[in-house]
Amino acid sequence: MKPSDIQTSATPGSGIPQAGGDASLLEKLFKLSERQTNVRREVIAGVTTFLTMAYIIFVNPNILAAAGMDKGAVFMATCLAAAIGCLIMGLYANYPIALAPGMGLNAFFAYVVVGEMGYSWQVALGAVFISGVVFLLLSIFKLREWIIDSIPTSLRQSLAAGIGLFLAIIALKSSGIVVASPATLVTLGDLKSVEAMLAALGFFIIVALSYRRMLGSVMIGILAVTVIALAIGKVEFTGLVSAPPSLAPTYLELDIAGAFEVGMISVIFAFLFVDLFDTAGTLLSVSDRAKLLDENGKLPGMGKALMADSSASVVGSVLGSSTTTCYVESTAGITAGGRTGLTAVVCAGLFLLATFFSPLIGMIPAYATAGALLYVGVLMTSGLSSIDWDDITEAAPAVIAAVMMPLSFSIAHGIALGFIAYAVIKTLSGRSKDVSISVYVLAALFIAKFAFF
């Protein structure tokens, strides 16, 4: 941002740039001068954040459609859940952090809970609703810090990595690059197929553009593959703009009662656990980049931000989408100057505008989003670098948790096996003092689940 881009009308003697024009309401709502920003910066930041995370409006409908959900309705639910989440974060918590249905949990929702476990998508939505309500209660009663502090750092770090590997295997499977094999479980697919080649090309484009710091690299990669598919006749052109599709096929279709089945306990826990730690980690890392943390490294008003996230998940499940969470892509907007909730509000407006582009969403094939899934998976596996590899009692459970997510095709199973491994290894190593009571309790519950359910 050039100095010339900053509007300079200021409070006398403050030396702080203010939003120009009639901005008293915005100043009151977002405290622009206090955070040394202005309207123009916040708008640019909001647009920047949206462009870096807009790929979710292409990817989420494709993933949840695999669960039997109406693609048009999921597209609307995705846009509306993101918009509502961003509005709550912006207007209530006043942070420049955008929300949308999260990557990883949407795949777990579609391919595991519905595809492998056999539950209906309505029951899966019920589980998302319950996990969101529990998250909200934990935020209200301020139990979240105790839970976060009681879970080993190594297991927390392995979560994102495991989900990244899980997304990678889904991307490779959906594009035909990896296929089933009766002899070796998995093997290389037909790399000469158009789907495999275009998926790989999409991934290469996204990585190259990301390296060049191209804004919206993921979205560009998805659209580039779609255009090529149109040119070779693999996709039929259906238009770009139309009235928003109906939300009716998914709105209020969640089955909360069905989600209280015993077998769904681990699913609800997985939704809650991943959302809790992913959100907390994203909030702290993004806020640190924005210099919003206090001298103790804490985020003032973090409770409000967590309540915004949990509320968005509850609302999203009612609309017809998987868990809504904070996006680390918000860092792009912060780099562009975003410091207040106005950035998130701008992002919300752009998600609402996106509802008019449903024909474009309908044209995007699964292999066009496979490259994006693989790219996000690559980014998420970086969590393994933070594990203490010199302490095998920390590294081994973390690797087990991460590896078992893709190999068991379940985030919930990866989490469960990681907790069991951590408790058992630490105890047998004579380091039981390293294990909190909550970890022992959870490990015992997971052992009981595998033994009796």
C-alpha positions in Angstrom: 0.0 0.0 0.0 1.5 3.3 -1.1 1.4 6.3 1.3 -0.5 8.1 -1.4 -3.3 5.5 -1.2 -4.1 6.4 2.4 -6.7 9.0 3.0 -5.3 11.6 5.4 -8.3 13.3 7.1 -7.5 12.8 10.7 -8.6 13.6 14.2 -6.7 16.8 15.2 -3.4 15.9 16.8 -3.8 12.1 16.4 -1.6 11.6 13.4 -3.8 8.6 12.5 -5.3 8.2 9.0 -9.1 8.3 9.0 -11.7 7.1 6.6 -12.7 9.9 4.3 -16.3 11.3 3.9 -19.2 10.4 6.1 -17.6 7.6 8.0 -18.7 8.3 11.6 -20.9 5.1 11.7 -18.1 3.0 10.3 -15.6 4.5 12.8 -18.0 3.7 15.6 -18.6 0.2 14.5 -15.1 -0.8 13.5 -12.7 1.6 15.4 -10.8 2.3 12.3 -8.6 5.1 13.7 -7.7 3.0 16.8 -6.3 0.3 14.5 -4.7 2.8 12.2 -6.7 1.9 9.0 -9.3 3.4 6.8 -12.3 2.4 4.6 -10.3 2.1 1.4 -7.7 -0.2 3.0 -10.5 -2.4 4.5 -12.3 -2.7 1.2 -9.2 -3.7 -0.6 -8.4 -6.2 2.1 -11.9 -7.7 1.9 -11.7 -8.2 -1.8 -8.2 -9.7 -1.4 -9.4 -12.2 1.2 -12.4 -13.2 -0.9 -10.3 -13.8 -4.0 -8.0 -16.1 -2.1 -10.8 -18.2 -0.5 -13.5 -18.0 -3.2 -12.4 -21.5 -4.4 -14.7 -22.9 -1.7 -17.8 -21.9 -3.6 -16.5 -24.2 -6.4 -15.2 -27.0 -4.2 -17.8 -27.4 -1.5 -20.8 -28.1 -3.8 -18.8 -30.7 -5.7 -17.8 -32.5 -2.5 -21.2 -32.4 -0.8 -22.9 -33.5 -4.0 -21.1 -36.8 -3.5 -23.2 -37.2 -0.4 -26.4 -36.9 -2.5 -27.0 -33.3 -1.7 -28.5 -30.9 -4.3 -25.5 -29.1 -5.9 -27.4 -25.8 -6.4 -28.7 -25.8 -2.8 -25.2 -26.5 -1.4 -23.8 -23.7 -3.5 -26.3 -21.3 -1.9 -25.7 -22.7 1.5 -22.0 -22.3 1.1 -22.3 -18.7 0.0 -24.9 -17.8 2.7 -23.0 -19.6 5.5 -19.8 -17.8 4.6 -21.6 -14.5 4.3 -23.3 -14.9 7.7 -20.1 -16.1 9.4 -18.2 -13.1 8.0 -20.9 -10.7 9.1 -20.9 -12.1 12.7 -17.1 -12.0 12.8 -17.0 -8.5 11.4 -19.9 -6.8 13.3 -19.7 -8.7 16.6 -16.0 -9.6 17.0 -14.6 -6.8 14.8 -11.8 -8.9 13.4 -10.6 -9.0 9.7 -11.1 -12.8 9.6 -13.3 -14.5 7.0 -15.3 -17.7 7.5 -16.6 -20.3 5.1 -17.3 -24.1 5.2 -14.0 -25.7 6.0 -11.9 -27.9 3.9 -11.3 -31.4 5.3 -14.5 -31.6 7.3 -16.6 -31.3 4.2 -14.7 -34.3 2.7 -15.1 -36.2 6.0 -18.9 -35.3 5.9 -19.4 -36.6 2.4 -17.0 -39.5 1.9 -16.9 -40.9 5.4 -20.0 -40.1 7.4 -22.3 -40.5 4.4 -20.3 -42.6 2.0 -18.5 -45.1 4.3 -20.6 -45.1 7.5 -23.9 -45.1 5.6 -25.6 -42.2 7.4 -27.9 -39.9 5.5 -26.7 -36.4 4.8 -29.5 -35.1 6.9 -28.1 -37.0 10.0 -24.6 -35.7 9.1 -26.0 -32.1 9.1 -27.5 -32.9 12.5 -24.0 -33.8 13.8 -22.6 -30.6 12.5 -25.4 -28.7 14.3 -24.7 -30.5 17.6 -21.0 -29.9 17.4 -21.6 -26.2 16.7 -23.9 -25.9 19.7 -21.4 -27.7 21.9 -18.6 -25.4 20.6 -20.8 -22.4 21.3 -21.4 -23.5 24.9 -17.7 -24.1 25.4 -17.1 -20.5 24.2 -19.9 -19.1 26.4 -18.7 -20.9 29.6 -15.0 -20.3 28.7 -14.0 -24.0 28.8 -12.2 -23.8 25.5 -8.9 -22.7 27.0 -8.9 -25.7 29.4 -9.6 -28.1 26.6 -7.0 -26.6 24.2 -4.3 -26.5 27.0 -5.0 -30.1 28.0 -4.4 -31.6 24.6 -0.8 -32.4 23.7 0.8 -29.9 21.3 2.0 -32.7 19.0 -1.5 -34.2 18.5 -2.8 -30.7 17.8 -0.1 -30.2 15.2 -0.8 -33.6 13.6 -4.4 -32.7 13.0 -3.9 -30.3 10.1 -1.3 -32.6 8.6 -3.6 -35.6 8.8 -6.5 -33.7 7.2 -4.1 -32.6 4.5 -3.2 -36.1 3.7 -6.8 -37.1 3.8 -7.7 -34.3 1.2 -4.7 -35.5 -0.9 -5.9 -39.1 -1.1 -9.5 -37.9 -2.0 -8.1 -35.6 -4.7 -6.0 -38.4 -6.2 -8.9 -40.8 -6.0 -11.5 -38.5 -7.5 -9.3 -37.7 -10.5 -8.4 -41.3 -11.2 -4.7 -40.8 -10.5 -4.9 -43.3 -7.7 -7.2 -46.3 -7.9 -8.0 -49.4 -5.9 -6.0 -52.6 -6.2 -6.9 -56.0 -4.8 -3.1 -56.8 -4.6 -1.6 -53.7 -3.2 -4.7 -51.8 -1.8 -4.0 -48.8 -4.0 -2.1 -48.3 -7.2 -1.4 -45.8 -10.0 -4.4 -45.1 -12.2 -4.6 -44.3 -15.9 -2.5 -41.2 -16.3 -3.5 -41.0 -20.0 -7.1 -40.2 -19.1 -8.3 -36.7 -19.7 -9.5 -36.4 -16.1 -6.2 -37.3 -14.6 -4.2 -35.1 -16.9 -6.5 -32.1 -16.3 -6.4 -32.6 -12.6 -2.6 -32.7 -12.6 -2.5 -29.6 -14.8 -4.8 -27.8 -12.4 -2.5 -28.6 -9.5 0.6 -27.5 -11.4 -1.0 -24.2 -12.4 -2.2 -23.5 -8.8 1.3 -24.2 -7.3 3.1 -22.2 -10.0 0.7 -19.2 -9.6 0.9 -19.5 -5.8 4.7 -19.4 -5.9 4.5 -16.2 -8.0 2.1 -14.8 -5.4 -0.7 -14.5 -7.9 -3.9 -13.3 -6.2 -6.7 -16.0 -6.5 -4.3 -18.7 -7.7 -6.6 -21.5 -6.6 -9.6 -20.1 -8.3 -7.6 -19.4 -11.4 -6.4 -23.0 -11.6 -10.0 -24.3 -11.2 -11.3 -22.0 -13.9 -8.4 -22.7 -16.3 -9.1 -26.5 -16.1 -12.8 -25.8 -16.6 -12.2 -23.7 -19.7 -9.9 -26.4 -21.2 -12.7 -29.0 -20.5 -15.2 -26.7 -22.3 -12.8 -26.3 -25.3 -12.4 -30.1 -25.7 -16.1 -30.8 -25.2 -15.9 -32.5 -21.8 -18.2 -29.9 -20.2 -21.2 -28.2 -21.6 -21.6 -24.4 -21.4 -24.7 -23.5 -19.4 -24.1 -19.7 -18.8 -22.5 -17.6 -16.3 -25.1 -15.5 -14.4 -28.6 -16.3 -13.3 -31.0 -15.9 -10.4 -29.7 -17.7 -7.3 -30.8 -21.3 -7.1 -33.3 -22.5 -4.5 -32.1 -23.4 -1.0 -35.1 -25.5 -0.4 -33.6 -28.9 -1.0 -31.2 -28.5 2.0 -32.8 -25.8 4.2 -33.9 -27.1 7.6 -33.4 -30.7 6.4 -31.0 -31.6 9.2 -31.9 -34.6 11.3 -30.8 -33.7 14.9 -32.5 -36.7 16.5 -30.7 -39.1 14.2 -27.4 -37.7 15.1 -27.7 -38.7 18.7 -27.1 -42.4 17.8 -24.1 -43.9 19.7 -22.2 -44.5 16.5 -22.3 -40.7 15.7 -20.5 -39.7 19.0 -17.1 -40.0 17.4 -18.3 -38.1 14.3 -19.6 -35.2 16.5 -16.4 -35.2 18.4 -14.3 -35.1 15.2 -16.4 -32.1 13.9 -16.0 -30.3 17.3 -12.4 -31.2 17.9 -11.1 -30.2 14.4 -13.1 -27.0 14.4 -12.0 -26.0 17.9 -8.3 -26.4 17.3 -8.3 -25.2 13.6 -10.2 -22.1 14.6 -8.0 -21.3 17.6 -4.9 -21.8 15.6 -6.1 -19.8 12.7 -7.3 -16.9 14.9 -3.9 -16.7 16.7 -1.7 -17.0 13.6 -3.8 -14.5 11.6 -4.1 -12.1 14.5 -0.4 -12.2 15.1 0.2 -11.2 11.5 -2.2 -8.3 12.0 -0.5 -7.3 15.2 -3.7 -7.7 17.2 -2.3 -9.8 20.0 -1.6 -8.3 23.4 1.8 -8.3 25.2 1.1 -11.8 26.5 0.4 -13.3 23.0 -3.4 -13.4 23.7 -6.1 -12.2 21.4 -8.4 -9.7 23.2 -12.0 -10.7 22.6 -11.1 -14.2 21.4 -14.3 -15.4 23.0 -16.3 -13.3 20.6 -14.4 -14.6 17.7 -14.9 -18.2 18.8 -18.6 -17.6 19.3 -18.8 -16.1 15.8 -17.2 -19.3 14.4 -19.5 -21.7 16.4 -22.6 -19.7 15.5 -21.7 -19.8 11.9 -21.4 -23.6 12.1 -24.9 -23.8 13.6 -26.4 -21.5 11.0 -24.5 -23.3 8.2 -25.9 -26.7 9.2 -29.5 -25.3 9.2 -28.9 -23.9 5.7 -27.3 -27.2 4.4 -23.6 -27.0 4.6 -20.8 -28.8 6.6 -18.8 -27.1 9.4 -18.1 -23.4 8.9 -14.8 -22.2 10.2 -12.2 -19.4 10.1 -9.9 -19.3 7.0 -6.2 -18.8 7.2 -6.5 -17.2 3.8 -7.6 -14.1 5.8 -3.8 -13.5 6.1 -3.9 -12.3 2.5 -6.4 -9.5 3.4 -4.4 -8.6 6.5 -1.2 -8.3 4.3 -3.2 -5.9 2.1 -3.9 -3.7 5.2 -7.1 -5.2 6.8 -7.3 -4.6 10.5 -11.0 -4.5 11.4 -14.2 -6.3 11.0 -15.0 -4.1 7.9 -12.7 -6.5 6.0 -14.9 -9.4 6.9 -18.1 -7.5 6.1 -16.8 -6.7 2.6 -16.0 -10.3 2.1 -19.5 -11.2 3.2 -20.9 -8.9 0.6 -18.9 -10.6 -2.1 -20.1 -14.0 -1.1 -23.7 -12.7 -1.4 -22.8 -11.4 -4.9 -21.4 -14.8 -5.8 -24.9 -16.4 -5.5 -25.7 -15.0 -8.9 -23.0 -17.1 -10.6 -24.6 -20.5 -10.1 -24.4 -21.6 -13.8 -20.6 -21.3 -13.6 -20.5 -23.5 -10.5 -22.6 -26.1 -12.3 -20.1 -26.4 -15.1 -17.1 -27.1 -12.9 -16.3 -30.9 -13.0 -14.8 -32.8 -10.0 -11.4 -33.1 -11.6 -11.2 -29.4 -11.9 -11.4 -29.1 -8.1 -9.1 -32.1 -7.5 -6.0 -29.9 -8.1 -7.3 -27.4 -5.5 -7.9 -30.2 -3.0 -4.4 -31.6 -3.5 -2.9 -28.1 -3.2 -4.7 -27.4 0.1 -3.6 -30.8 1.3 0.1 -29.9 0.6 -0.3 -26.7 2.6 -1.9 -28.5 5.6 0.8 -31.2 5.9 3.3 -28.5 6.9 2.1 -29.0 10.5 4.4 -32.0 10.7 7.4 -29.7 10.6 6.5 -28.4 14.1 6.5 -31.7 15.8 9.4 -32.5 18.2 11.1 -35.3 16.2 13.8 -35.7 18.9 11.2 -37.0 21.3 9.8 -40.2 19.8 7.1 -40.4 22.4 5.7 -37.2 20.9 6.5 -37.9 17.3 5.1 -41.4 17.1 1.5 -40.7 18.2 1.4 -37.6 16.0 2.5 -39.6 12.9 0.0 -42.3 13.8 -2.8 -39.8 14.0 -1.8 -38.1 10.7 -1.2 -41.3 8.7 -4.3 -43.1 9.9 -6.6 -40.4 8.7 -6.1 -41.1 5.0 -5.4 -44.8 5.5 -8.6 -45.4 7.6 -10.4 -42.9 5.4 -11.6 -41.2 8.5 -10.6 -38.1 10.4 -12.4 -39.4 13.5 -10.4 -42.7 13.5 -7.1 -40.9 13.1 -7.9 -38.7 16.1 -8.9 -41.7 18.2 -5.9 -43.8 17.3 -3.6 -40.8 18.0 -5.0 -40.3 21.5 -4.8 -44.0 22.3 -1.2 -44.2 21.0 -0.2 -41.1 23.0 -1.6 -42.4 26.3 -0.2 -45.9 25.9 3.3 -44.9 24.7 3.7 -42.2 27.4 2.6 -44.7 30.1 4.9 -47.5 28.9 7.8 -45.1 28.6 7.4 -44.1 32.3 6.2 -40.6 31.4 2.6 -40.8 32.5 3.0 -37.3 34.1 3.1 -35.9 30.6 -0.5 -37.2 30.0 -3.4 -35.1 31.2 -6.5 -36.6 32.8 -8.6 -35.5 29.8 -6.3 -37.4 27.4 -6.5 -40.6 29.5 -10.3 -40.2 29.6 -10.6 -39.7 25.9 -8.2 -42.6 25.1 -10.3 -44.9 27.4 -13.5 -43.8 25.6 -12.0 -44.4 22.2 -10.7 -47.9 23.2 -14.3 -48.7 24.4 -15.7 -47.5 21.1 -13.4 -49.7 19.1 -14.0 -52.7 21.4 -17.8 -52.5 21.8 -19.3 -50.4 19.0 
